[in-house]
Amino acid sequence: MACLCFQGVCSNYLCDATPGTEVKMTGPSGKVMLLPEDKPEADIIMVATGTGIAPYRAFWKRLFIEDTEAAANYKGLAWLFLGVANSDALLYDDELQVSTSYS
């Protein structure tokens, strides 16, 4: 049976790069969190289905655990859809439980 394998463009480029390879990176800068400032009631949907939970961890900590301007102003709902293959891959569950206790 043949296996159809799709390789990620960015991850494979970085994996195949050699030391000294020039890499140009662009993206939003100047803000820690990109929230709609004109709509503090906007809902946030986070999807981590095998792509990594770390960026969302930083997000929920800034919104629900740390004393930040974003936390003070945010009035919406935050949804996290997290997919893991088994329970030992469930990272930061203790922090998630603390975060959900604020609702």
N, CA, C and O atoms as a GROMACS GRO file, in nm:
protein
  412
    1MET      N    1   0.085  -0.117   0.000
    1MET     CA    2   0.000   0.000   0.000
    1MET      C    3   0.090   0.124   0.000
    1MET      O    4   0.177   0.137   0.085
    2ALA      N    5   0.068   0.214  -0.093
    2ALA     CA    6   0.149   0.335  -0.104
    2ALA      C    7   0.104   0.438  -0.001
    2ALA      O    8  -0.015   0.452   0.028
    3CYS      N    9   0.200   0.508   0.053
    3CYS     CA   10   0.171   0.614   0.151
    3CYS      C   11   0.184   0.748   0.082
    3CYS      O   12   0.288   0.779   0.024
    4LEU      N   13   0.079   0.829   0.088
    4LEU     CA   14   0.082   0.962   0.031
    4LEU      C   15   0.131   1.056   0.140
    4LEU      O   16   0.064   1.072   0.242
    5CYS      N   17   0.245   1.119   0.121
    5CYS     CA   18   0.307   1.201   0.224
    5CYS      C   19   0.316   1.345   0.177
    5CYS      O   20   0.370   1.371   0.069
    6PHE      N   21   0.266   1.437   0.255
    6PHE     CA   22   0.275   1.579   0.225
    6PHE      C   23   0.376   1.642   0.320
    6PHE      O   24   0.368   1.622   0.442
    7GLN      N   25   0.468   1.717   0.266
    7GLN     CA   26   0.568   1.781   0.348
    7GLN      C   27   0.538   1.930   0.359
    7GLN      O   28   0.498   1.993   0.261
    8GLY      N   29   0.558   1.984   0.479
    8GLY     CA   30   0.536   2.126   0.500
    8GLY      C   31   0.641   2.209   0.429
    8GLY      O   32   0.759   2.174   0.428
    9VAL      N   33   0.598   2.319   0.369
    9VAL     CA   34   0.689   2.402   0.293
    9VAL      C   35   0.791   2.469   0.384
    9VAL      O   36   0.911   2.457   0.361
   10CYS      N   37   0.747   2.536   0.486
   10CYS     CA   38   0.838   2.609   0.574
   10CYS      C   39   0.920   2.515   0.661
   10CYS      O   40   1.042   2.530   0.670
   11SER      N   41   0.856   2.418   0.724
   11SER     CA   42   0.930   2.329   0.813
   11SER      C   43   1.036   2.249   0.738
   11SER      O   44   1.145   2.228   0.790
   12ASN      N   45   1.007   2.206   0.617
   12ASN     CA   46   1.106   2.132   0.539
   12ASN      C   47   1.218   2.223   0.488
   12ASN      O   48   1.333   2.181   0.479
   13TYR      N   49   1.186   2.346   0.455
   13TYR     CA   50   1.290   2.440   0.416
   13TYR      C   51   1.388   2.459   0.532
   13TYR      O   52   1.509   2.455   0.512
   14LEU      N   53   1.335   2.481   0.652
   14LEU     CA   54   1.421   2.501   0.768
   14LEU      C   55   1.499   2.374   0.802
   14LEU      O   56   1.616   2.381   0.839
   15CYS      N   57   1.435   2.260   0.790
   15CYS     CA   58   1.501   2.134   0.819
   15CYS      C   59   1.616   2.108   0.723
   15CYS      O   60   1.722   2.058   0.763
   16ASP      N   61   1.597   2.142   0.597
   16ASP     CA   62   1.698   2.117   0.495
   16ASP      C   63   1.804   2.227   0.488
   16ASP      O   64   1.907   2.209   0.422
   17ALA      N   65   1.781   2.340   0.555
   17ALA     CA   66   1.876   2.450   0.550
   17ALA      C   67   2.006   2.411   0.621
   17ALA      O   68   2.006   2.334   0.717
   18THR      N   69   2.113   2.467   0.573
   18THR     CA   70   2.243   2.442   0.635
   18THR      C   71   2.282   2.565   0.717
   18THR      O   72   2.230   2.674   0.692
   19PRO      N   73   2.371   2.549   0.812
   19PRO     CA   74   2.415   2.667   0.889
   19PRO      C   75   2.465   2.776   0.795
   19PRO      O   76   2.545   2.751   0.704
   20GLY      N   77   2.419   2.897   0.818
   20GLY     CA   78   2.456   3.010   0.733
   20GLY      C   79   2.354   3.043   0.627
   20GLY      O   80   2.364   3.147   0.562
   21THR      N   81   2.254   2.956   0.607
   21THR     CA   82   2.149   2.984   0.510
   21THR      C   83   2.072   3.109   0.554
   21THR      O   84   2.030   3.119   0.669
   22GLU      N   85   2.056   3.201   0.462
   22GLU     CA   86   1.984   3.324   0.495
   22GLU      C   87   1.833   3.296   0.495
   22GLU      O   88   1.780   3.235   0.402
   23VAL      N   89   1.766   3.340   0.599
   23VAL     CA   90   1.622   3.320   0.614
   23VAL      C   91   1.558   3.457   0.638
   23VAL      O   92   1.595   3.527   0.732
   24LYS      N   93   1.464   3.494   0.555
   24LYS     CA   94   1.392   3.619   0.571
   24LYS      C   95   1.261   3.590   0.642
   24LYS      O   96   1.182   3.506   0.598
   25MET      N   97   1.237   3.660   0.752
   25MET     CA   98   1.113   3.640   0.828
   25MET      C   99   1.039   3.773   0.835
   25MET      O  100   1.099   3.878   0.859
   26THR      N  101   0.909   3.767   0.814
   26THR     CA  102   0.825   3.886   0.824
   26THR      C  103   0.703   3.851   0.906
   26THR      O  104   0.670   3.734   0.925
   27GLY      N  105   0.637   3.951   0.952
   27GLY     CA  106   0.515   3.927   1.028
   27GLY      C  107   0.479   4.048   1.111
   27GLY      O  108   0.547   4.150   1.106
   28PRO      N  109   0.372   4.037   1.186
   28PRO     CA  110   0.332   4.149   1.271
   28PRO      C  111   0.440   4.177   1.375
   28PRO      O  112   0.499   4.084   1.431
   29SER      N  113   0.466   4.303   1.399
   29SER     CA  114   0.560   4.339   1.503
   29SER      C  115   0.510   4.463   1.574
   29SER      O  116   0.427   4.538   1.522
   30GLY      N  117   0.563   4.484   1.693
   30GLY     CA  118   0.524   4.602   1.768
   30GLY      C  119   0.416   4.576   1.872
   30GLY      O  120   0.396   4.658   1.960
   31LYS      N  121   0.349   4.465   1.862
   31LYS     CA  122   0.245   4.432   1.959
   31LYS      C  123   0.269   4.291   2.010
   31LYS      O  124   0.317   4.204   1.937
   32VAL      N  125   0.235   4.271   2.137
   32VAL     CA  126   0.248   4.137   2.194
   32VAL      C  127   0.132   4.050   2.150
   32VAL      O  128   0.150   3.934   2.115
   33MET      N  129   0.012   4.107   2.152
   33MET     CA  130  -0.108   4.033   2.114
   33MET      C  131  -0.185   4.115   2.012
   33MET      O  132  -0.204   4.235   2.029
   34LEU      N  133  -0.228   4.051   1.908
   34LEU     CA  134  -0.305   4.120   1.805
   34LEU      C  135  -0.454   4.094   1.828
   34LEU      O  136  -0.511   4.000   1.775
   35LEU      N  137  -0.513   4.180   1.909
   35LEU     CA  138  -0.657   4.172   1.938
   35LEU      C  139  -0.725   4.290   1.871
   35LEU      O  140  -0.665   4.396   1.854
   36PRO      N  141  -0.850   4.273   1.833
   36PRO     CA  142  -0.923   4.385   1.774
   36PRO      C  143  -0.948   4.493   1.880
   36PRO      O  144  -1.036   4.477   1.966
   37GLU      N  145  -0.872   4.602   1.876
   37GLU     CA  146  -0.882   4.706   1.978
   37GLU      C  147  -1.016   4.777   1.977
   37GLU      O  148  -1.061   4.825   2.081
   38ASP      N  149  -1.081   4.784   1.862
   38ASP     CA  150  -1.208   4.853   1.853
   38ASP      C  151  -1.326   4.766   1.896
   38ASP      O  152  -1.438   4.816   1.908
   39LYS      N  153  -1.302   4.636   1.920
   39LYS     CA  154  -1.409   4.545   1.962
   39LYS      C  155  -1.358   4.453   2.074
   39LYS      O  156  -1.325   4.338   2.048
   40PRO      N  157  -1.351   4.502   2.198
   40PRO     CA  158  -1.301   4.418   2.307
   40PRO      C  159  -1.393   4.300   2.339
   40PRO      O  160  -1.354   4.210   2.413
   41GLU      N  161  -1.513   4.300   2.283
   41GLU     CA  162  -1.606   4.190   2.305
   41GLU      C  163  -1.592   4.080   2.199
   41GLU      O  164  -1.664   3.981   2.204
   42ALA      N  165  -1.501   4.098   2.104
   42ALA     CA  166  -1.482   3.999   1.999
   42ALA      C  167  -1.436   3.866   2.057
   42ALA      O  168  -1.352   3.862   2.147
   43ASP      N  169  -1.492   3.759   2.006
   43ASP     CA  170  -1.453   3.625   2.051
   43ASP      C  171  -1.324   3.583   1.981
   43ASP      O  172  -1.296   3.624   1.869
   44ILE      N  173  -1.246   3.499   2.049
   44ILE     CA  174  -1.122   3.447   1.994
   44ILE      C  175  -1.136   3.296   1.981
   44ILE      O  176  -1.179   3.229   2.075
   45ILE      N  177  -1.101   3.244   1.865
   45ILE     CA  178  -1.103   3.099   1.843
   45ILE      C  179  -0.960   3.055   1.815
   45ILE      O  180  -0.896   3.101   1.721
   46MET      N  181  -0.911   2.964   1.899
   46MET     CA  182  -0.775   2.911   1.885
   46MET      C  183  -0.786   2.763   1.851
   46MET      O  184  -0.860   2.690   1.916
   47VAL      N  185  -0.714   2.719   1.749
   47VAL     CA  186  -0.718   2.579   1.705
   47VAL      C  187  -0.577   2.524   1.710
   47VAL      O  188  -0.489   2.570   1.636
   48ALA      N  189  -0.554   2.425   1.795
   48ALA     CA  190  -0.422   2.361   1.808
   48ALA      C  191  -0.443   2.210   1.792
   48ALA      O  192  -0.461   2.138   1.889
   49THR      N  193  -0.441   2.167   1.669
   49THR     CA  194  -0.463   2.025   1.641
   49THR      C  195  -0.335   1.962   1.590
   49THR      O  196  -0.326   1.918   1.476
   50GLY      N  197  -0.236   1.959   1.676
   50GLY     CA  198  -0.109   1.902   1.640
   50GLY      C  199  -0.009   2.004   1.589
   50GLY      O  200   0.103   1.968   1.552
   51THR      N  201  -0.048   2.130   1.587
   51THR     CA  202   0.041   2.235   1.537
   51THR      C  203   0.118   2.303   1.648
   51THR      O  204   0.204   2.386   1.620
   52GLY      N  205   0.091   2.270   1.770
   52GLY     CA  206   0.163   2.331   1.881
   52GLY      C  207   0.074   2.418   1.966
   52GLY      O  208  -0.005   2.497   1.915
   53ILE      N  209   0.086   2.402   2.095
   53ILE     CA  210   0.004   2.475   2.190
   53ILE      C  211   0.075   2.599   2.245
   53ILE      O  212   0.009   2.687   2.300
   54ALA      N  213   0.207   2.608   2.232
   54ALA     CA  214   0.284   2.716   2.295
   54ALA      C  215   0.236   2.857   2.261
   54ALA      O  216   0.224   2.939   2.352
   55PRO      N  217   0.207   2.889   2.135
   55PRO     CA  218   0.160   3.026   2.108
   55PRO      C  219   0.028   3.058   2.178
   55PRO      O  220   0.007   3.170   2.223
   56TYR      N  221  -0.058   2.959   2.187
   56TYR     CA  222  -0.186   2.981   2.254
   56TYR      C  223  -0.168   2.990   2.404
   56TYR      O  224  -0.244   3.060   2.472
   57ARG      N  225  -0.070   2.919   2.458
   57ARG     CA  226  -0.040   2.927   2.601
   57ARG      C  227  -0.005   3.072   2.636
   57ARG      O  228  -0.056   3.127   2.734
   58ALA      N  229   0.080   3.133   2.558
   58ALA     CA  230   0.117   3.272   2.582
   58ALA      C  231  -0.006   3.362   2.573
   58ALA      O  232  -0.020   3.456   2.651
   59PHE      N  233  -0.093   3.332   2.479
   59PHE     CA  234  -0.215   3.411   2.459
   59PHE      C  235  -0.305   3.403   2.581
   59PHE      O  236  -0.348   3.506   2.633
   60TRP      N  237  -0.336   3.279   2.628
   60TRP     CA  238  -0.429   3.269   2.741
   60TRP      C  239  -0.367   3.320   2.870
   60TRP      O  240  -0.439   3.370   2.956
   61LYS      N  241  -0.235   3.309   2.884
   61LYS     CA  242  -0.172   3.365   3.004
   61LYS      C  243  -0.187   3.516   3.006
   61LYS      O  244  -0.216   3.573   3.112
   62ARG      N  245  -0.168   3.582   2.893
   62ARG     CA  246  -0.181   3.728   2.886
   62ARG      C  247  -0.325   3.772   2.908
   62ARG      O  248  -0.350   3.879   2.964
   63LEU      N  249  -0.421   3.690   2.865
   63LEU     CA  250  -0.562   3.728   2.880
   63LEU      C  251  -0.622   3.693   3.014
   63LEU      O  252  -0.707   3.766   3.064
   64PHE      N  253  -0.580   3.581   3.075
   64PHE     CA  254  -0.653   3.531   3.190
   64PHE      C  255  -0.570   3.511   3.317
   64PHE      O  256  -0.629   3.493   3.424
   65ILE      N  257  -0.440   3.512   3.309
   65ILE     CA  258  -0.359   3.484   3.428
   65ILE      C  259  -0.279   3.607   3.470
   65ILE      O  260  -0.275   3.641   3.589
   66GLU      N  261  -0.215   3.673   3.375
   66GLU     CA  262  -0.131   3.788   3.406
   66GLU      C  263  -0.214   3.916   3.416
   66GLU      O  264  -0.323   3.927   3.359
   67ASP      N  265  -0.161   4.012   3.490
   67ASP     CA  266  -0.225   4.142   3.505
   67ASP      C  267  -0.179   4.231   3.390
   67ASP      O  268  -0.078   4.301   3.401
   68THR      N  269  -0.254   4.227   3.279
   68THR     CA  270  -0.215   4.301   3.159
   68THR      C  271  -0.328   4.393   3.114
   68THR      O  272  -0.442   4.377   3.155
   69GLU      N  273  -0.293   4.488   3.029
   69GLU     CA  274  -0.394   4.576   2.972
   69GLU      C  275  -0.493   4.496   2.887
   69GLU      O  276  -0.612   4.524   2.887
   70ALA      N  277  -0.440   4.397   2.815
   70ALA     CA  278  -0.527   4.312   2.733
   70ALA      C  279  -0.630   4.241   2.820
   70ALA      O  280  -0.747   4.232   2.783
   71ALA      N  281  -0.587   4.190   2.934
   71ALA     CA  282  -0.679   4.120   3.024
   71ALA      C  283  -0.784   4.215   3.080
   71ALA      O  284  -0.901   4.179   3.093
   72ALA      N  285  -0.743   4.336   3.112
   72ALA     CA  286  -0.837   4.433   3.167
   72ALA      C  287  -0.943   4.474   3.066
   72ALA      O  288  -1.058   4.500   3.104
   73ASN      N  289  -0.906   4.481   2.939
   73ASN     CA  290  -0.997   4.530   2.836
   73ASN      C  291  -1.079   4.421   2.768
   73ASN      O  292  -1.185   4.450   2.711
   74TYR      N  293  -1.033   4.297   2.772
   74TYR     CA  294  -1.098   4.191   2.695
   74TYR      C  295  -1.231   4.150   2.757
   74TYR      O  296  -1.239   4.122   2.877
   75LYS      N  297  -1.335   4.147   2.675
   75LYS     CA  298  -1.471   4.115   2.723
   75LYS      C  299  -1.535   3.999   2.648
   75LYS      O  300  -1.649   3.963   2.677
   76GLY      N  301  -1.464   3.941   2.552
   76GLY     CA  302  -1.521   3.835   2.469
   76GLY      C  303  -1.502   3.698   2.529
   76GLY      O  304  -1.461   3.683   2.644
   77LEU      N  305  -1.534   3.598   2.450
   77LEU     CA  306  -1.511   3.458   2.488
   77LEU      C  307  -1.389   3.407   2.414
   77LEU      O  308  -1.362   3.447   2.300
   78ALA      N  309  -1.316   3.319   2.478
   78ALA     CA  310  -1.199   3.259   2.414
   78ALA      C  311  -1.223   3.108   2.406
   78ALA      O  312  -1.246   3.043   2.508
   79TRP      N  313  -1.216   3.055   2.285
   79TRP     CA  314  -1.236   2.913   2.262
   79TRP      C  315  -1.104   2.850   2.222
   79TRP      O  316  -1.033   2.903   2.136
   80LEU      N  317  -1.071   2.738   2.283
   80LEU     CA  318  -0.951   2.664   2.246
   80LEU      C  319  -0.993   2.524   2.204
   80LEU      O  320  -1.050   2.449   2.284
   81PHE      N  321  -0.965   2.488   2.080
   81PHE     CA  322  -0.988   2.353   2.031
   81PHE      C  323  -0.851   2.286   2.026
   81PHE      O  324  -0.765   2.326   1.948
   82LEU      N  325  -0.833   2.186   2.109
   82LEU     CA  326  -0.704   2.121   2.123
   82LEU      C  327  -0.718   1.974   2.091
   82LEU      O  328  -0.801   1.904   2.149
   83GLY      N  329  -0.637   1.927   2.000
   83GLY     CA  330  -0.639   1.786   1.965
   83GLY      C  331  -0.508   1.720   2.000
   83GLY      O  332  -0.401   1.767   1.959
   84VAL      N  333  -0.513   1.613   2.074
   84VAL     CA  334  -0.392   1.537   2.108
   84VAL      C  335  -0.420   1.390   2.083
   84VAL      O  336  -0.534   1.344   2.093
   85ALA      N  337  -0.314   1.316   2.049
   85ALA     CA  338  -0.330   1.173   2.019
   85ALA      C  339  -0.359   1.091   2.144
   85ALA      O  340  -0.433   0.993   2.137
   86ASN      N  341  -0.302   1.129   2.256
   86ASN     CA  342  -0.326   1.058   2.382
   86ASN      C  343  -0.304   1.153   2.499
   86ASN      O  344  -0.250   1.262   2.480
   87SER      N  345  -0.344   1.112   2.617
   87SER     CA  346  -0.345   1.202   2.732
   87SER      C  347  -0.206   1.250   2.774
   87SER      O  348  -0.194   1.357   2.832
   88ASP      N  349  -0.101   1.173   2.746
   88ASP     CA  350   0.032   1.220   2.785
   88ASP      C  351   0.082   1.333   2.694
   88ASP      O  352   0.184   1.395   2.724
   89ALA      N  353   0.012   1.360   2.586
   89ALA     CA  354   0.046   1.472   2.499
   89ALA      C  355  -0.031   1.598   2.536
   89ALA      O  356  -0.015   1.702   2.472
   90LEU      N  357  -0.113   1.591   2.640
   90LEU     CA  358  -0.192   1.705   2.684
   90LEU      C  359  -0.104   1.792   2.773
   90LEU      O  360  -0.083   1.761   2.891
   91LEU      N  361  -0.053   1.900   2.717
   91LEU     CA  362   0.038   1.989   2.789
   91LEU      C  363  -0.038   2.105   2.854
   91LEU      O  364  -0.140   2.151   2.802
   92TYR      N  365   0.013   2.151   2.965
   92TYR     CA  366  -0.037   2.270   3.034
   92TYR      C  367  -0.182   2.259   3.080
   92TYR      O  368  -0.251   2.360   3.092
   93ASP      N  369  -0.228   2.138   3.107
   93ASP     CA  370  -0.367   2.121   3.150
   93ASP      C  371  -0.394   2.194   3.280
   93ASP      O  372  -0.503   2.250   3.298
   94ASP      N  373  -0.297   2.196   3.372
   94ASP     CA  374  -0.317   2.266   3.499
   94ASP      C  375  -0.342   2.416   3.475
   94ASP      O  376  -0.428   2.475   3.540
   95GLU      N  377  -0.268   2.476   3.384
   95GLU     CA  378  -0.290   2.617   3.352
   95GLU      C  379  -0.424   2.639   3.285
   95GLU      O  380  -0.491   2.738   3.312
   96LEU      N  381  -0.463   2.549   3.198
   96LEU     CA  382  -0.593   2.561   3.134
   96LEU      C  383  -0.706   2.556   3.236
   96LEU      O  384  -0.803   2.631   3.225
   97GLN      N  385  -0.693   2.470   3.334
   97GLN     CA  386  -0.795   2.460   3.438
   97GLN      C  387  -0.805   2.591   3.516
   97GLN      O  388  -0.915   2.635   3.548
   98VAL      N  389  -0.691   2.652   3.548
   98VAL     CA  390  -0.692   2.782   3.617
   98VAL      C  391  -0.759   2.887   3.529
   98VAL      O  392  -0.840   2.966   3.577
   99SER      N  393  -0.725   2.888   3.401
   99SER     CA  394  -0.782   2.986   3.308
   99SER      C  395  -0.931   2.972   3.297
   99SER      O  396  -1.002   3.073   3.294
  100THR      N  397  -0.982   2.850   3.292
  100THR     CA  398  -1.127   2.831   3.276
  100THR      C  399  -1.201   2.861   3.405
  100THR      O  400  -1.323   2.880   3.402
  101SER      N  401  -1.134   2.867   3.517
  101SER     CA  402  -1.203   2.896   3.643
  101SER      C  403  -1.242   3.043   3.654
  101SER      O  404  -1.319   3.079   3.743
  102TYR      N  405  -1.191   3.129   3.565
  102TYR     CA  406  -1.226   3.270   3.569
  102TYR      C  407  -1.359   3.299   3.504
  102TYR      O  408  -1.413   3.409   3.520
  103SER      N  409  -1.414   3.202   3.432
  103SER     CA  410  -1.537   3.230   3.358
  103SER      C  411  -1.658   3.238   3.449
  103SER      O  412  -1.769   3.261   3.403
   0.00000   0.00000   0.00000
